[in-house]
Every structure is written in structure tokens, then in C-alpha cells.
Amino acid sequence: MNLSGGIFWHGRAWRSQAAWHQTCTEIATALAGCEHASSELLLIGASAGWMMSSNWLQGFAKVDTWDIDPLAAPLFRWRHGAALKASDCALTCHRSDAFANLEQLLQDRPNACIFFDNVLGQYRFHCADPDQASENIAHLVRRLRGREWGSLHEVYSGPVERPRGQHRLPAMQRRVQGTSDSAALDQHWFEELGATGEWLDHLTSSVFPEATLVHHIAWPFKPDTCHWLQLGWVRH
Ligand SMILES: C[S@@+](CC[C@H](N)C(=O)[O-])C[C@H]1O[C@@H](n2cnc3c(N)ncnc32)[C@H](O)[C@@H]1O
């Protein structure tokens, strides 16, 4: 069973389009600000691209998507294929474990940039041991040194006090910094989200290097549950 995608993900994403609209708009705005030097993109954890912006993808000459879900490729083509064809972007959708094959993917496409599309925060669900999951994520990030890459991922998720669907969701940008100011900002952000109870750590808080400009985006995953997303782009 696919714990981070598959039929249940597609069903939820389909039904939640209105509730997630603001989140998707924030993601599209953040992506529009990610200036990429490469014209070739590897999109990891693409699924159907329910939360991905066609506009941003149209800025590439070549897009290769990767997902373990057999439904991902046909649904991604259905959602983004026409827009990419209209902008002469060559789209190829692969079904494969991109983490297991990352080394080969990077070697085969030395000039491509890489975007982890809401998949690094899911990694802990695919790895029985959280310490091992943290170590593997850190190893993956080290392997990206020297490459142009970005990621959208959950940092934390958990219950919120009141349904947020009807309200304007908070959003902010800030640079990664390891100071107590950062802890205070985190606390403020939790309050803005209406966080209550226990939140799950998705083991991604150290993914971006110091000084990376990161967009913090609220995702009202369910009426009573919110996910804190981060989106950043790293250029070397
Ligand atoms: C939360 S969904 C991503 C949502 C997607 N970016 C969108 O906008 O619809 C996470 C996706 O990552 C995929 N995934 C999980 N592990 C993977 C792996 N090792 N390689 C490739 N894809 C993976 C899952 O199948 C799932 O489709």
C-alpha cells in the first residue's frame, strides 16, 4: 500500500480543490519566484500534480516526473499535458522509486534541476525507523550539493482549534537561520495556524541550508487538521 499517495490521495485532492485553493495559489506564487537556471526539471513525487502550477512547469523545455503510483502518470498528463504541449515542453512521466534510484537519476541528467514535490515530508511514512528516516533525508540533501534543487514539504502537521477553511490562511517568508529568533517565529506561526494538541514532526526542518529563502504555507488538509508546508529553492 502507498502510504503517501495512490487512490486515497487522488480522491482527497479531487474533493478538496476548493478548500486547498488558497494553498495552491501560495505554492504557485512561491514557485513563480524560484528562478531556475536549468531548462530541464526532474519532478519527484509528482502524483497528478494536484497542487502543482502548470505556469511554472511551462518555464522548462523538458520535464520528467517520477512517482511510484501507477495512476500518477496518466493523471499528471491529464492535468498538465495540454499546457505543457502548448508551450513546447517535452513531458515524460516515469513510474519508479526516485529515492532508491536518485544516484542514477542525477548522473543521467547532470544539467537538470530537481524539485521534490511534497514528498520529503512523507518519507517518514515509508521508513519504519524515524532516526533512519532523518539520516536518509540528510544524506539525500548532502547528495544534492552542487545541484540546483527545490522542495515543497511538510515540516509539522496536527490538529487546529477551529476550521480554517473559511478563513484567510497565514503565509510568510523568511530565511533559514539557527537562532532563538527562529524558535519565536515558529511559535508565532503555530499560533497563527490555530495549532492545538500534539503535532507530528515530518523530520524536514533541516532540509534547507542556512540563508535559503523559505516560504511557509498553511495547508488545511482536513477541516480540523493543518499541515505546515515549506517551499524553498537552492542555487549553487
Ligand atoms: C503528497 S503526494 C504528492 C502530491 C503531488 N506533488 C501533487 O501535487 O499532487 C506524495 C507522492 O509521493 C509519491 N512517492 C512517495 N515515495 C516516492 C518515491 N520513493 N519515489 C517516487 N515517488 C514517491 C507518492 O506516490 C505520492 O504520489
The ligand as a MOL file (V3000), in Angstrom:
LIG
                    3D

  0  0  0     0  0            999 V3000
M  V30 BEGIN CTAB
M  V30 COUNTS 27 29 0 0 0
M  V30 BEGIN ATOM
M  V30 1 C 1.5620 14.0430 -1.0750 0
M  V30 2 S 1.8020 13.2090 -2.5670 0 CHG=1
M  V30 3 C 2.4640 14.4390 -3.6500 0
M  V30 4 C 1.4760 15.3560 -4.1980 0
M  V30 5 C 1.7870 15.9010 -5.5560 0
M  V30 6 N 3.0300 16.6090 -5.6050 0
M  V30 7 C 0.6090 16.7170 -6.0510 0
M  V30 8 O 0.7320 17.9420 -6.2350 0
M  V30 9 O -0.4400 16.0860 -6.2830 0 CHG=-1
M  V30 10 C 3.3070 12.2960 -2.3610 0
M  V30 11 C 3.6620 11.4990 -3.6180 0
M  V30 12 O 4.9820 10.9790 -3.4980 0
M  V30 13 C 4.9920 9.6940 -4.0930 0
M  V30 14 N 6.1520 8.9810 -3.5870 0
M  V30 15 C 6.3780 8.5200 -2.3340 0
M  V30 16 N 7.5820 7.9200 -2.2690 0
M  V30 17 C 8.1330 8.0050 -3.5020 0
M  V30 18 C 9.3660 7.5680 -4.0620 0
M  V30 19 N 10.2480 6.9060 -3.3240 0
M  V30 20 N 9.6130 7.8310 -5.3630 0
M  V30 21 C 8.7010 8.4780 -6.1270 0
M  V30 22 N 7.5120 8.9350 -5.6400 0
M  V30 23 C 7.2290 8.6870 -4.3520 0
M  V30 24 C 3.6470 9.0950 -3.6720 0
M  V30 25 O 3.2790 8.0280 -4.5030 0
M  V30 26 C 2.7340 10.3030 -3.8320 0
M  V30 27 O 2.1680 10.3680 -5.1100 0
M  V30 END ATOM
M  V30 BEGIN BOND
M  V30 1 1 1 2
M  V30 2 1 2 3
M  V30 3 1 2 10
M  V30 4 1 3 4
M  V30 5 1 4 5
M  V30 6 1 5 6
M  V30 7 1 5 7
M  V30 8 2 7 8
M  V30 9 1 7 9
M  V30 10 1 10 11
M  V30 11 1 11 12
M  V30 12 1 11 26
M  V30 13 1 12 13
M  V30 14 1 13 14
M  V30 15 1 13 24
M  V30 16 1 14 15
M  V30 17 1 14 23
M  V30 18 2 15 16
M  V30 19 1 16 17
M  V30 20 1 17 18
M  V30 21 2 17 23
M  V30 22 1 18 19
M  V30 23 2 18 20
M  V30 24 1 20 21
M  V30 25 2 21 22
M  V30 26 1 22 23
M  V30 27 1 24 25
M  V30 28 1 24 26
M  V30 29 1 26 27
M  V30 END BOND
M  V30 END CTAB
M  END
